[in-house]
Amino acid sequence: MMDKYEHLNEIQRVGLNILKEILVICKRHNLTYYVYGGTLLGAVRHQGFIPWDDDVDIAMSRKDFERLKLYQNEFPQYMFLDTIQQKGHQWTAAHVVDTRYKLEVGKGLKRAEMPVWVDILIIDGVPNPGTFKYKMFSVAYLTARLFYKFSNFSNEVDLEKERSNIESFFISFAKITRIEKVISQHWAGCFIDWVSRRYDLDKCEYGATLGGPQKMGETQPKYWFGKGRELPFEDIMVNGMTETESFLIKFYGPNYMTPPPLDKRNQHNAKLIEKSSI
């Protein structure tokens, strides 16, 4: 009999199992989540993982994320919620990780090691784009994010990615000064979290998953999230955004149903290096 997961690699299988554990807690406690980013695209275009993708992305409002933290003891003993304030955290999204599997990831000065993970991108309120408040908030957030990247520069920053002149300048500055040795990652994580909470999503017309790769470019009308809509993903049904098509067009273009050419298929460059049976 054919294995229904035969088409998945081991990292994808573990990520799917983590997602299922998250969904159990969300259903039990009436928490709203949305499959997001490449996972949302995969649900629409492939009814599961994008074949060359190696992680799962979901989004939650700040309020639902804080409630999830209260129930994190309901995860199996080998899983935990890893937040941006914790030492050794990678990137700017929260993660739920499975400690039985260790990955080597990234394209920075060092190859970071971390468990297999599911990204949780927190949806925060932001001022209306184009306003003075939005511009000032953007400066504050991008400054906080820069400090965070500096604090874990060797692992955090992808040195193979194409960069603007200003980004290239900051990367050169970080290399020369070795600034990560003087900035506490815990402090930087607390700072970026504090800035991100500045605006209450319930009182805003726009929300943003600020921890995502496009930073302030993740801003979108709040109603796009809505209550959500069911979508198939591998062998389960998941909650997608109410305005899924609007999101996919914004972030992947009008031809999002057409897979990109081979040289444009982004991956996290993750390699499974250890697994245990605990």
C-alpha positions in Angstrom: 0.0 0.0 0.0 1.4 3.4 -0.9 2.4 5.7 2.0 0.2 8.8 1.8 3.2 10.8 2.9 5.6 9.3 0.3 5.9 12.5 -1.6 7.0 14.5 1.5 10.6 14.7 2.7 11.4 14.1 6.4 11.5 17.8 7.3 8.1 18.3 5.7 6.6 15.3 7.6 7.8 16.7 10.9 6.6 20.2 10.1 3.1 18.7 9.3 3.0 16.9 12.6 3.9 20.1 14.5 1.2 21.9 12.6 -1.3 19.3 13.6 -0.4 19.7 17.3 -0.8 23.5 17.0 -4.3 23.0 15.4 -5.4 20.7 18.2 -4.7 23.4 20.8 -6.2 26.1 18.6 -9.4 24.1 18.2 -9.5 23.2 21.9 -9.2 26.8 23.1 -11.0 28.6 20.1 -7.9 30.3 18.8 -7.9 31.7 15.3 -4.9 31.0 13.1 -4.3 31.3 9.3 -2.0 29.3 7.1 0.2 32.0 5.6 2.9 32.8 3.1 4.3 29.8 1.2 2.0 27.5 3.2 -1.1 29.4 2.0 0.2 29.3 -1.5 0.9 25.6 -1.2 -2.6 24.9 0.0 -4.1 26.8 -3.0 -1.7 25.6 -5.7 -0.7 22.1 -4.5 -3.3 21.3 -1.8 -0.3 20.8 0.5 3.4 21.7 0.7 5.1 23.5 -2.2 7.4 20.6 -3.2 10.6 22.5 -2.7 9.5 24.3 0.5 10.8 23.1 3.9 8.7 24.8 6.5 5.2 25.7 7.6 4.0 29.3 8.2 0.9 30.3 10.1 -0.2 33.8 11.3 -2.1 34.7 14.5 -3.3 38.0 16.0 -1.3 39.2 18.9 -4.2 38.4 21.3 -4.5 34.8 20.1 -0.7 34.3 20.2 -0.6 35.5 23.8 -3.4 33.0 24.6 -1.5 30.2 22.8 1.5 31.0 25.2 -0.8 30.2 28.1 -1.5 26.7 26.8 2.0 25.8 25.6 2.3 23.2 28.3 -0.2 21.2 26.3 2.3 20.5 23.6 4.1 17.1 23.7 7.2 17.1 26.0 9.5 17.2 22.9 7.9 20.4 21.6 8.0 24.0 22.8 7.1 27.6 21.8 10.3 29.5 21.0 9.9 33.3 21.0 12.0 36.2 19.8 13.0 37.1 23.4 14.8 33.8 24.0 18.5 33.5 23.6 19.5 31.5 20.5 16.2 32.2 18.7 16.5 32.4 14.9 14.9 35.0 12.8 12.0 37.4 13.7 9.0 35.0 13.8 8.0 32.9 16.8 8.4 29.1 16.3 6.9 25.9 17.6 9.8 23.4 17.5 10.2 19.6 17.7 13.4 19.1 19.6 13.8 15.5 18.4 15.1 16.8 15.1 18.1 19.1 14.6 18.7 21.1 11.4 21.6 23.1 10.1 20.1 26.2 8.4 20.9 29.5 6.9 23.4 31.2 4.6 25.2 33.5 7.1 28.7 33.6 8.4 27.8 30.5 10.4 25.4 27.7 9.8 22.9 28.0 12.6 21.5 24.8 14.3 17.9 24.6 15.4 15.1 22.1 15.7 12.5 21.6 12.9 10.0 24.4 13.3 6.7 25.9 12.3 6.8 29.7 12.0 4.1 31.7 13.8 3.9 35.2 12.4 2.2 37.6 14.8 -0.4 40.0 13.3 0.0 43.5 14.9 -1.9 46.6 14.2 -0.2 49.4 12.1 -1.3 52.9 11.2 -2.8 53.5 7.8 -0.1 53.4 5.1 1.0 56.7 3.7 0.3 58.6 7.0 2.9 60.3 9.1 2.2 57.9 11.9 2.9 55.0 9.6 6.2 56.5 8.4 7.3 57.1 12.0 6.3 53.6 13.1 8.2 52.2 10.1 11.4 54.0 11.2 11.0 52.7 14.8 10.3 49.1 13.7 13.1 48.9 11.2 15.5 50.3 13.7 14.5 47.7 16.2 14.8 45.0 13.6 18.2 46.2 12.7 19.4 45.9 16.3 18.0 42.4 16.4 19.8 41.4 13.3 23.0 42.9 14.6 22.6 40.9 17.9 22.7 37.6 16.1 24.4 38.6 12.9 26.5 35.5 12.2 23.4 33.3 12.1 20.6 35.7 11.2 21.8 37.5 8.0 21.7 35.7 4.7 24.9 36.8 3.0 23.9 35.4 -0.4 20.7 37.5 -0.7 20.7 40.4 -3.1 20.8 43.6 -1.0 20.2 47.3 -1.5 23.1 49.7 -1.0 22.0 50.7 2.5 21.6 47.0 3.6 25.0 46.2 2.1 26.5 49.1 4.1 25.0 47.8 7.4 26.2 44.3 6.7 29.8 45.6 6.1 29.5 47.6 9.3 28.4 44.5 11.3 31.3 42.5 9.9 34.0 45.1 10.6 32.8 46.1 14.1 31.6 42.6 15.2 28.7 44.5 16.8 26.9 41.3 17.8 29.4 40.8 20.6 28.1 44.0 22.4 24.3 43.8 21.7 22.3 41.4 23.9 20.0 39.2 21.8 17.5 39.0 24.6 17.4 42.9 24.9 17.1 43.3 21.1 14.3 40.7 21.1 12.4 42.5 23.9 12.9 45.8 22.1 11.5 44.7 18.7 8.6 43.0 20.5 7.8 46.2 22.4 7.8 48.3 19.2 5.7 45.8 17.4 2.9 46.0 20.1 2.6 49.8 19.7 -0.8 49.7 17.9 -3.8 47.5 18.9 -5.0 45.4 15.9 -8.6 45.8 17.1 -8.3 49.6 16.7 -6.6 49.6 13.3 -7.8 49.2 9.7 -4.5 47.6 8.7 -2.4 44.7 10.1 1.1 43.5 9.5 3.0 40.3 10.1 6.1 42.4 10.9 8.3 39.4 11.6 8.0 38.3 8.0 10.7 38.7 5.4 9.2 41.8 3.7 9.1 43.7 7.0 6.7 46.7 6.6 5.8 45.3 3.2 3.8 42.8 5.1 1.1 45.5 5.7 -2.3 44.6 4.4 -6.0 45.5 5.2 -7.1 43.8 8.3 -10.3 42.5 6.7 -8.1 40.3 4.4 -7.7 38.0 7.4 -11.3 37.9 8.6 -12.7 34.6 9.9 -10.9 32.7 7.3 -11.9 29.9 4.9 -11.2 26.2 4.9 -8.5 24.9 2.5 -7.1 21.4 2.0 -3.5 20.8 3.1 -2.1 17.3 2.7 -4.5 15.1 4.7 -6.1 17.9 6.8 -8.2 21.0 6.4 -6.7 24.3 7.5 -7.9 27.8 7.9 -6.8 30.2 5.1 -7.3 34.0 5.0 -10.7 35.3 4.0 -9.2 37.3 1.1 -6.7 34.6 0.1 -6.6 35.6 -3.6 -5.9 39.3 -2.7 -3.0 38.2 -0.4 -1.5 35.8 -3.0 -1.7 38.4 -5.8 0.0 41.0 -3.6 2.9 38.8 -2.5 3.3 36.4 -5.4 1.9 38.3 -8.4 -1.2 37.6 -10.5 0.3 34.4 -11.9 0.7 32.8 -8.5 -0.8 29.5 -9.7 2.2 29.1 -12.1 5.3 27.7 -10.3 8.4 29.9 -10.7 11.4 28.7 -12.7 13.9 26.4 -11.0 16.4 29.2 -10.2 13.7 31.3 -8.3 12.5 28.5 -6.0 13.5 29.8 -2.6 14.4 27.4 0.2 15.7 27.9 3.8 18.7 25.8 2.9 18.0 23.4 5.7 19.7 20.1 6.3 18.6 17.5 8.8 21.7 16.6 10.8 20.3 14.7 13.9 17.2 13.0 15.1 16.3 11.1 18.2 13.5 8.8 19.4 12.6 10.6 22.7 
